[in-house]
Each structure stands twice: as structure tokens, then as C-alpha cells.
Amino acid sequence: MIDINKHPIWQGNKLWGGINLLKKRGHLVRFFLARQYAKLFPRTLFVGITGSVGKTTTTLACQSVLSEKFKTISTKIDLDPILNIPITILNIRPKTQKVLLEMGVEYPGEMEYYLNMVKPYIGVVTRVSFAHSEFLGSDQEILSEKGKLIEQLPENGYAILNWDDPLVRKLADKTAAQVIFFGTDSINSHVWAGNIKIKDYQTVFELNQGVERVEVRTNLLGRHMVTSLLAAAALGACLGMPLTTIKKGLEKVKSAPHRFDLIEGKNDSFIIDDTHNSSPAAAAEALETLNLLTARRRIVVLGEMKELGVYSEKLHREMAHIIYRNKVDLVFLGTGDANYIADELIKLGFLEDRLFANLQNPQIVSKLIKVLSKGDVVLIKGSRTLRLDEVVKKLSKK
């Protein structure tokens, strides 16, 4: 288990300058109180949600679905789980029926720390891939760390797992709990999606459970968003909610800020703001969704993907192949390891007059504004420390 007194959160990062000693002591007291307070409530109250991508959207979808039947609270958006989970636990009131805890992991030992505070009755795993690999290591090591949530579930609990992810699927053998699979495989998934389409900048799909089927329409764009909705549907189903009620909750879900958020851009273009963070799996999903959208031109702005450690060059070069395969019209790349993407694109034969590399944010803005036209769709994605949200602001219509 990680030594909380030495956790990197106290030092901060490029976005914020850390936490002073007085506030640190306050947080440490909150950790202790939350651990004691959680013991006052039945284990069935708690649902843990983890994965390398899609955790926040899944948490929002789960809250929307469960709120149709239960008094539900969840962790806040964009607050580190080390701080977020204790705050959420201390917000439990006598009327609270379900508590959703987003259990993001960046460093070894964090999951054990969360589980020492509270042991969920239900665990949800979205997808496991390279993210925070600088600290967590390989995808197998990431699976091991996140899988601790599933391993501790009781026999009468539920492990809600993504069948479409071969790594996540392996966790079924690591738990005594009842396993509920969600995905797009109608044979092996308990809850599955079929006939997924993007129409008029909406995602439409058939939600199935057993012999029941309903059509779901959502403003969340892309197959990767359907994965989050399926996880929420599976959670609702294992808690006895009918499919028609689950559908109502799913169709109310709104995208979290900076997570594939479609906004109007300058010159009658559209901007997809996906600047909250970036990892190889998330970037690949975003590019594949972009390719499905109706557009005059598909334009991509990518910053480097941080915290990939020794895997960084390989994964950035692989990203070039995904860009090339999805037939992007124009590519704008940031600095640092994003240069590996540029180098690999040139090797693949991508037209150099459609590639702009090694750019600072102001350069991206100035070059893009000159070429943006009616009907263009621009995907902007990168690790949050790169502040590509500033590029979004400059290019948005407002």
C-alpha cells in the first residue's frame, strides 16, 4: 500500500502548485475520518469504478441510471481520487442508497489504499491499456493494480467487466463475485449493444439484456461512449432495474467537460474538445469516432501523451499508423514526443503539406484559424498539462 504521507499529490504538477502543510494535515484527518465513517454503512452501498479510460463518463452514466431508482451520490469530476474518495464518503447521509466511487490509479499501491478505506460490493472495470505507464509499468502490471478492486469483492457481490477488452475479461478468474459482462458480443455479454450508428451527431444503438431490447439515443459521440453506457446499464440490471428505466437514465447523460465535447467553432466549423487527458487507447478511440462523422475535412490536433515512460516512442509511433488508417485530412502536432508521430507519418507517406509538427499552442491556433472552413471537424486531444483547452477556447465560436 502506498505511503500517503509521501504521495506525489502533495508536490503538485504543472497545473497546480501542490498542497501546503496545513491543508495536507486537513486531508490526512479526512482520510482517517472517512475510513471510520464508511464502517457505519453496509458494504452494499458502495460501487467502485476503475479502468485506464472512460472512468469519469462511466461514473456519470452510472449516477444517471441509478438516480432513476436510488438516492445516489458519486465522486466529483476532475478531483484526484486520493482527495475525492474521502470527501465523497463523508458526504453520505442516512437517505443515501448508493455511492459511486471513481477509483483512478496512477501509482502502485493506490488501489490498496482506497480499499483500506472502503471495500465496494460491486466493482466496474471499463478498459485496461497503457496509461500512467511511467509509474505503473506494462499493461499487465496496470491490470494487476486495477484488478485488486475485483479480487476483493465478496461472493454475493458483482464484478461488472468489459467483455470486449481481453485484458479486463481475465479478471473474471480473479473474483469470487458474480461476473456480469457488458460489450458488443451478443453471445458472451449479459448486457450488450447492437447496431451502433452515428446519426446527426448523435450515437444510436440497441441495448439488449436477455430477450429484451430498447433503442438508446445519446448526445455522447462514439463507440467508446457506448462502452461507458453499457457499463452503467449492466450496473442497473444487476440491481434489478428494468431496461426501460435504464434507457431513461442513459439518455440523460451529458458529456463531462473536455471529454469528446462537441462545440461550434469559428468559420462554421465544429470542434471536438477532448483535452482532459490522453492515452493511446483513448486517442485511438477518438480518431476512429472522428472518421465516422460527416465532415468536409477531418482535422486532428494532438499533443504528446504523457506518463508513458519507456513505452512512449513506440506508442507515439503506433498513433501515427492509426491517424494514417483513419484518413485524416490535416494533422497539427505539439512538441516533445509528439514528434515521433510526425516522423512516423512521413515514413508512411503522409503528405508533408498536410502535416504541421513541433508546434506550441499559439502556433497551432494561428495556423488553424487560417485554414478552418465551413463543415470542418477538428479533434483536439492531449494530456491536460499541455493546456490544449486554451486552443479550444481560441477556436470556439463563443
C-alpha positions as CSV (number, residue, x, y, z in Angstrom):
1,M,0.0,0.0,0.0
2,I,1.3,3.5,-0.9
3,D,2.6,5.7,1.9
4,I,0.1,8.5,1.8
5,N,2.4,10.9,3.5
6,K,4.8,10.6,0.6
7,H,2.2,10.7,-2.2
8,P,3.2,12.9,-5.2
9,I,-0.1,14.8,-4.9
10,W,1.3,16.9,-2.2
11,Q,4.0,18.2,-4.6
12,G,1.5,19.2,-7.3
13,N,2.2,19.4,-11.0
14,K,2.2,21.9,-13.9
15,L,-1.5,22.7,-13.4
16,W,-1.4,23.4,-9.7
17,G,1.3,24.0,-7.2
18,G,0.8,21.3,-4.7
19,I,-0.8,21.4,-1.2
20,N,0.6,23.3,1.8
21,L,1.3,21.7,5.1
22,L,-1.8,22.9,6.8
23,K,-4.2,21.7,4.1
24,K,-2.2,18.4,3.9
25,R,-2.9,17.8,7.6
26,G,-6.6,18.5,7.0
27,H,-6.7,16.0,4.2
28,L,-5.0,13.4,6.3
29,V,-7.5,13.8,9.0
30,R,-10.3,13.5,6.4
31,F,-8.8,10.2,5.2
32,F,-8.9,8.8,8.8
33,L,-12.5,10.0,9.4
34,A,-13.7,8.7,6.0
35,R,-12.3,5.2,6.8
36,Q,-14.1,5.2,10.2
37,Y,-17.3,6.7,8.7
38,A,-17.5,4.1,5.9
39,K,-17.7,1.3,8.6
40,L,-21.1,2.7,9.7
41,F,-22.7,1.8,6.4
42,P,-23.4,-1.6,4.7
43,R,-21.0,-2.7,2.1
44,T,-23.8,-2.9,-0.4
45,L,-23.9,0.9,-0.5
46,F,-20.6,1.2,-2.4
47,V,-19.7,0.7,-6.1
48,G,-16.1,1.1,-7.3
49,I,-15.3,2.1,-10.8
50,T,-11.8,1.8,-12.4
51,G,-10.1,1.4,-15.7
52,S,-7.5,3.2,-17.9
53,V,-10.0,5.1,-19.9
54,G,-13.7,6.1,-19.6
55,K,-13.9,6.1,-15.8
56,T,-15.5,9.6,-15.4
57,T,-18.0,9.1,-18.2
58,T,-18.9,5.7,-16.8
59,T,-19.4,7.2,-13.3
60,L,-21.6,9.9,-14.7
61,A,-23.6,7.3,-16.6
62,C,-23.9,5.1,-13.6
63,Q,-25.2,8.0,-11.5
64,S,-27.7,9.0,-14.1
65,V,-29.1,5.4,-14.3
66,L,-29.1,4.7,-10.6
67,S,-30.7,8.0,-9.8
68,E,-33.8,6.8,-11.6
69,K,-34.4,4.4,-8.7
70,F,-31.9,5.2,-5.8
71,K,-30.7,8.2,-3.9
72,T,-27.2,8.2,-5.4
73,I,-24.0,10.2,-4.8
74,S,-20.7,10.0,-6.6
75,T,-17.2,11.3,-6.7
76,K,-16.7,14.8,-8.2
77,I,-15.4,15.4,-11.7
78,D,-11.7,16.3,-12.0
79,L,-10.6,15.9,-8.4
80,D,-7.8,13.4,-7.7
81,P,-9.3,10.2,-6.2
82,I,-6.9,10.4,-3.3
83,L,-8.8,13.5,-2.2
84,N,-12.1,12.7,-3.9
85,I,-13.0,9.4,-2.3
86,P,-12.8,10.6,1.3
87,I,-14.8,13.7,0.5
88,T,-17.5,11.6,-1.1
89,I,-17.7,9.1,1.7
90,L,-18.1,11.9,4.3
91,N,-21.0,13.2,2.1
92,I,-23.0,10.1,2.8
93,R,-26.3,10.8,4.6
94,P,-28.9,8.5,6.1
95,K,-31.0,8.6,3.0
96,T,-28.1,7.8,0.6
97,Q,-28.7,4.4,-1.1
98,K,-25.8,4.1,-3.5
99,V,-22.3,5.6,-3.5
100,L,-20.3,5.6,-6.8
101,L,-16.5,5.9,-6.3
102,E,-14.2,6.5,-9.2
103,M,-11.0,4.7,-8.3
104,G,-8.4,6.0,-10.7
105,V,-4.9,4.7,-10.2
106,E,-1.7,6.5,-11.2
107,Y,0.8,4.9,-8.8
108,P,1.4,1.4,-7.4
109,G,-0.3,0.8,-4.1
110,E,-3.1,3.4,-4.6
111,M,-5.9,0.8,-5.1
112,E,-4.9,-0.9,-1.8
113,Y,-5.1,2.5,-0.1
114,Y,-8.6,3.0,-1.4
115,L,-9.7,-0.5,-0.4
116,N,-8.3,0.0,3.1
117,M,-10.7,2.9,3.3
118,V,-13.8,1.3,1.8
119,K,-14.5,-2.1,0.2
120,P,-17.1,-1.9,-2.5
121,Y,-19.7,-4.6,-3.0
122,I,-19.7,-4.0,-6.8
123,G,-16.7,-3.3,-9.0
124,V,-16.8,-2.0,-12.6
125,V,-13.8,-2.1,-14.9
126,T,-14.0,-0.2,-18.2
127,R,-10.9,-0.9,-20.1
128,V,-7.2,-1.5,-19.3
129,S,-4.4,-0.1,-21.5
130,F,-1.3,1.9,-21.4
131,A,-1.9,5.0,-19.2
132,H,0.4,6.3,-16.4
133,S,2.9,3.5,-17.5
134,E,5.8,5.6,-16.4
135,F,4.7,4.7,-12.8
136,L,2.6,1.6,-13.2
137,G,4.6,-0.3,-15.9
138,S,3.2,-2.6,-18.5
139,D,-0.4,-3.3,-19.4
140,Q,-0.2,-6.5,-17.3
141,E,1.1,-4.5,-14.3
142,I,-1.7,-2.0,-14.8
143,L,-4.2,-4.8,-14.9
144,S,-2.8,-6.2,-11.7
145,E,-3.1,-2.9,-9.9
146,K,-6.6,-2.1,-11.0
147,G,-7.7,-5.7,-10.7
148,K,-7.3,-5.5,-6.9
149,L,-10.8,-3.9,-6.8
150,I,-12.3,-7.1,-8.4
151,E,-10.2,-9.5,-6.3
152,Q,-11.6,-8.2,-3.0
153,L,-15.3,-8.4,-4.0
154,P,-17.5,-10.7,-1.8
155,E,-19.2,-13.8,-3.0
156,N,-22.6,-12.1,-3.0
157,G,-21.1,-9.0,-4.9
158,Y,-20.9,-8.3,-8.6
159,A,-17.9,-7.8,-10.9
160,I,-19.1,-5.8,-14.0
161,L,-16.5,-6.3,-16.7
162,N,-16.0,-5.3,-20.3
163,W,-16.1,-8.4,-22.5
164,D,-14.7,-6.5,-25.5
165,D,-11.4,-5.9,-23.7
166,P,-9.4,-9.2,-23.5
167,L,-7.4,-7.9,-20.5
168,V,-10.4,-6.9,-18.5
169,R,-12.0,-10.3,-19.4
170,K,-9.2,-12.1,-17.5
171,L,-10.4,-10.5,-14.2
172,A,-13.4,-12.9,-14.2
173,D,-11.0,-15.6,-13.0
174,K,-9.8,-13.4,-10.1
175,T,-13.0,-13.0,-8.2
176,A,-15.5,-15.0,-6.1
177,A,-18.2,-12.5,-7.0
178,Q,-20.9,-13.0,-9.7
179,V,-19.5,-11.8,-13.0
180,I,-21.6,-9.6,-15.3
181,F,-20.1,-8.9,-18.8
182,F,-21.1,-6.0,-21.0
183,G,-19.9,-5.4,-24.6
184,T,-20.9,-5.8,-28.2
185,D,-20.7,-9.6,-28.2
186,S,-24.3,-10.9,-28.0
187,I,-23.2,-14.4,-27.1
188,N,-20.9,-13.7,-24.2
189,S,-22.2,-10.4,-22.8
190,H,-25.1,-10.3,-20.3
191,V,-25.8,-6.7,-21.5
192,W,-24.8,-5.8,-25.0
193,A,-25.1,-3.1,-27.7
194,G,-26.0,-3.8,-31.3
195,N,-26.4,-1.8,-34.5
196,I,-24.3,1.1,-33.3
197,K,-24.6,4.2,-35.6
198,I,-23.8,7.9,-35.5
199,K,-26.7,9.9,-36.9
200,D,-26.8,13.7,-36.9
201,Y,-24.1,13.9,-34.3
202,Q,-25.9,11.5,-32.0
203,T,-25.0,7.9,-31.2
204,V,-27.8,5.5,-31.6
205,F,-27.7,1.8,-30.6
206,E,-29.8,-1.1,-29.5
207,L,-29.5,-2.0,-25.8
208,N,-30.1,-5.7,-25.1
209,Q,-30.5,-7.8,-22.0
210,G,-31.7,-11.4,-22.5
211,V,-34.7,-11.2,-24.8
212,E,-35.4,-7.5,-24.0
213,R,-34.3,-4.7,-26.4
214,V,-34.6,-0.9,-26.4
215,E,-33.2,1.8,-28.6
216,V,-31.0,4.4,-26.9
217,R,-30.2,7.8,-28.4
218,T,-27.4,9.8,-26.8
219,N,-25.5,13.0,-27.5
220,L,-22.4,11.2,-26.4
221,L,-20.4,10.6,-29.6
222,G,-18.7,7.3,-30.5
223,R,-18.5,3.6,-29.8
224,H,-16.2,4.3,-26.8
225,M,-19.0,6.3,-25.2
226,V,-21.3,3.3,-25.7
227,T,-18.9,1.2,-23.6
228,S,-19.4,3.6,-20.7
229,L,-23.2,3.5,-21.2
230,L,-23.2,-0.3,-21.3
231,A,-21.3,-0.5,-18.0
232,A,-24.0,1.7,-16.4
233,A,-26.7,-0.4,-18.0
234,A,-25.1,-3.6,-16.6
235,L,-24.9,-2.0,-13.1
236,G,-28.6,-1.0,-13.3
237,A,-29.5,-4.5,-14.5
238,C,-27.7,-6.3,-11.7
239,L,-29.6,-4.0,-9.2
240,G,-32.9,-5.1,-10.6
241,M,-33.8,-2.1,-12.8
242,P,-35.9,-2.7,-15.9
243,L,-34.4,-1.9,-19.3
244,T,-36.9,0.9,-20.0
245,T,-35.8,2.7,-16.8
246,I,-32.2,2.2,-17.6
247,K,-32.8,3.7,-21.1
248,K,-34.2,6.8,-19.4
249,G,-31.1,7.3,-17.3
250,L,-28.7,6.7,-20.2
251,E,-30.4,9.2,-22.5
252,K,-30.0,11.9,-19.8
253,V,-26.2,11.5,-19.6
254,K,-24.2,14.6,-20.6
255,S,-20.5,14.6,-21.5
256,A,-18.1,15.7,-18.9
257,P,-16.1,18.9,-19.7
258,H,-13.3,18.4,-22.1
259,R,-14.2,14.8,-22.8
260,F,-15.2,14.5,-26.5
261,D,-17.4,17.6,-26.1
262,L,-18.8,18.8,-29.4
263,I,-18.9,22.6,-29.7
264,E,-19.3,25.2,-32.5
265,G,-16.0,26.5,-33.9
266,K,-15.0,29.6,-35.9
267,N,-15.9,29.8,-39.6
268,D,-18.9,27.4,-39.1
269,S,-16.6,24.5,-38.1
270,F,-17.1,22.1,-35.3
271,I,-14.6,21.4,-32.5
272,I,-14.4,18.2,-30.5
273,D,-12.9,19.2,-27.2
274,D,-11.1,16.1,-25.9
275,T,-8.4,17.9,-23.9
276,H,-9.0,16.5,-20.4
277,N,-6.3,13.9,-20.9
278,S,-4.8,11.5,-23.4
279,S,-3.6,7.9,-23.6
280,P,-3.0,5.6,-26.6
281,A,-6.4,3.8,-26.2
282,A,-8.4,7.0,-25.7
283,A,-6.7,8.8,-28.6
284,A,-7.3,5.8,-30.9
285,E,-11.0,5.7,-30.0
286,A,-11.3,9.4,-30.6
287,L,-9.7,9.1,-34.0
288,E,-11.9,6.2,-35.0
289,T,-15.0,8.2,-34.0
290,L,-13.8,11.2,-35.9
291,N,-13.6,9.1,-39.0
292,L,-17.3,8.2,-38.6
293,L,-18.5,11.8,-38.5
294,T,-19.9,13.7,-41.5
295,A,-17.4,16.4,-42.3
296,R,-15.9,18.5,-45.1
297,R,-12.5,17.8,-43.7
298,R,-11.3,15.9,-40.7
299,I,-8.6,17.8,-38.8
300,V,-6.6,16.5,-35.8
301,V,-4.7,18.4,-33.2
302,L,-2.6,16.1,-31.0
303,G,-0.3,16.8,-28.2
304,E,2.2,14.3,-26.7
305,M,0.8,11.6,-24.5
306,K,2.4,12.0,-21.1
307,E,3.5,9.4,-18.4
308,L,4.2,6.6,-20.9
309,G,7.8,6.1,-19.7
310,V,9.9,3.6,-21.7
311,Y,6.9,2.8,-23.9
312,S,6.4,6.4,-25.1
313,E,8.3,6.3,-28.5
314,K,6.7,3.0,-29.5
315,L,3.2,4.1,-28.6
316,H,3.5,7.5,-30.3
317,R,4.7,5.9,-33.5
318,E,1.8,3.5,-33.4
319,M,-0.5,6.5,-33.1
320,A,0.8,7.7,-36.5
321,H,-0.5,4.4,-38.0
322,I,-3.9,5.0,-36.5
323,I,-4.0,8.5,-37.9
324,Y,-3.0,7.3,-41.3
325,R,-5.5,4.5,-41.3
326,N,-8.4,6.9,-40.4
327,K,-7.6,9.1,-43.4
328,V,-7.3,12.4,-41.5
329,D,-7.1,15.4,-43.9
330,L,-4.9,17.8,-41.8
331,V,-2.7,17.0,-38.8
332,F,-1.3,19.5,-36.2
333,L,1.1,18.1,-33.6
334,G,2.6,19.6,-30.5
335,T,6.1,19.3,-29.2
336,G,8.1,16.6,-27.3
337,D,7.2,13.0,-28.0
338,A,4.5,14.1,-30.5
339,N,7.5,14.5,-32.9
340,Y,7.6,10.7,-33.1
341,I,4.1,10.8,-34.6
342,A,5.3,13.3,-37.3
343,D,8.3,11.2,-38.1
344,E,6.3,8.0,-38.5
345,L,3.6,9.7,-40.6
346,I,6.2,10.9,-43.1
347,K,7.6,7.4,-43.3
348,L,4.1,6.1,-44.0
349,G,3.8,8.6,-46.9
350,F,1.5,11.2,-45.3
351,L,1.6,14.4,-47.4
352,E,4.0,16.8,-45.7
353,D,2.0,19.8,-46.8
354,R,-0.9,18.5,-44.7
355,L,1.3,17.9,-41.6
356,F,2.3,20.7,-39.2
357,A,4.6,19.5,-36.4
358,N,6.5,20.6,-33.3
359,L,4.1,23.5,-32.6
360,Q,3.4,25.5,-29.5
361,N,-0.2,26.2,-28.6
362,P,-0.2,29.8,-30.1
363,Q,1.2,28.4,-33.3
364,I,-1.5,25.8,-33.5
365,V,-4.1,28.5,-33.1
366,S,-2.7,30.9,-35.7
367,K,-2.2,28.1,-38.4
368,L,-5.6,26.5,-37.8
369,I,-7.6,29.8,-37.9
370,K,-6.2,30.4,-41.4
371,V,-7.5,27.2,-42.8
372,L,-10.7,26.5,-40.9
373,S,-13.7,26.3,-43.2
374,K,-17.4,25.6,-43.0
375,G,-18.1,21.9,-42.3
376,D,-14.6,21.1,-41.0
377,V,-14.5,19.0,-37.8
378,V,-11.4,19.4,-35.6
379,L,-10.5,16.9,-32.9
380,I,-8.2,18.4,-30.2
381,K,-6.7,15.9,-27.8
382,G,-3.7,15.8,-25.5
383,S,-2.5,15.4,-21.9
384,R,-4.1,18.1,-19.7
385,T,-0.8,19.6,-18.7
386,L,-0.3,20.7,-22.3
387,R,-3.3,23.1,-21.8
388,L,-4.8,22.4,-25.2
389,D,-8.1,23.6,-23.7
390,E,-6.6,27.1,-24.4
391,V,-6.5,26.2,-28.1
392,V,-10.2,25.1,-27.9
393,K,-11.1,28.5,-26.4
394,K,-9.4,30.4,-29.2
395,L,-11.0,28.3,-31.9
396,S,-14.5,28.2,-30.5
397,K,-17.3,30.4,-31.9
398,K,-18.1,32.0,-28.5
